[in-house]
Amino acid sequence: GDATVVGSLAGRSIARPIVGIAAAAEDGYWLTDDRGTVYPFGAPLRGSLAGRGLKHRIVAIAPNAYDSGYRLLARNGEVFAFGATFRGSLGGRKLPKPATAIATNPRNDGYSILTQDGAVYSFSAGYYGSAVDTCARAAAIALAYTDSLEHDGKPRESHVRGIVRLLK
């Protein structure tokens, strides 16, 4: 593609798997590993969970909508905000399935969390439904917001969308 590469982990020894990437408001991005270490490339480091001894692995990272902050999502649904507004978390709740993804609503900086069974939990982001009934033999693995367009092609509102991966 034509995206600008501002750095990578190629040639560096890292001990943990990279589980997410998030684009910054400017021309940079962050990578995160499953322990919450954040690797910035052309974007400011707002914080990290490195060395904190988390009980639950980090599964995703999402940028905030307006500036250079981000949120990390743990497998138990806990959210860690760095340079971004904390709007809520599923940490402390007993989830039927683990959290798999987090997405930021570009219209209001709220966010939604997706769990493996297709449930969507929204925090100041608007709720548009979930796919729990359709994910009995599948795992929901990704989440994103898309814009609905007016007839003139201008964005009207953002809706959350999920991606489901079929299990064997």
C-alpha positions, 0 to 999 in steps of 0.5 A: 500500500501507500501508507507511511512506514515510520518504524517497526519491530523488525530486527528487535528481540521482543519477548511477547506476541504483538496483539494489536496496532492502532493508528494515531491521529497524526502519521504514526501508530502504536503496537502492543503486546499481550502484556500491555507494553506499547511500542510507539512509532511516530506517535507519542507514548502516553503510557504502558502496562509493562512490568505491572504483572497483569492477571489477564492478557491484553488482547487489543488497542484502540486509538481515541477519536480526537488526539494522541491517546489510546485504550488497551483492552484485557481479555477480562474486559478491563480497559486501560486508558492512556491519554484518552478518556476512560468511559467504563470497563467490563473488568470485575464482571463475569463474562460468558466469553472473553473480550476480543476487540475494542473500537472507538466511535469516531463521532464522540470518542465513546467505545465498544467492546466485543466478546468472543460470543458476539456480545457488544458492550458500549460505553458512551458510544451508542448501542446498535445490537450484538450477534450473540445468537449468531455466534454459537459456532463461531468466534467474534474477533474484530470490531469497527465503526462505519459511517451511514451516509445520507443520500448526498453522501455525507456521513450521518452517524457511525455504526459498530460492525463485527467480524466473525470467524467460524470455528471448526 
